[in-house]
Amino acid sequence: MEFERFDRHLDKLRRKGQAVDYVSIASPNYLHDAHIRFALRGGAHAICEKPLVLNPWNIDALAEFQEEYEHRVFNILQLRLHPGIVGLRERVRQELAADPARVYDIELS
């Protein structure tokens, strides 16, 4: 979906009293700053993986945006880099190499 269409969609929801509370940002790193600003200006909290910004001096501007628009930026770790996830992925690869027909049923609690 084009970003402009998404912007229009969120604006329509806001006008109908159905504003979005959170925007999850999963765009390329160089777009994170702009998309966070978009979310805050639109009256939503932003959830974004690291890095929030490419240049350290831009983080101060985001802090100002949080104050101005009274919404927060929540930073999350890319779970694909988490040691537990990396270990699980490697274990699954090894087991699939030994038994390609194996089926996995993973339940999250």
Beta strands, then each sheet from edge to edge (+ up, - down):
strand 1: 22-25
strand 2: 45-49
strand 3: 73-76
sheet 1: 1+ 2+ 3+
end
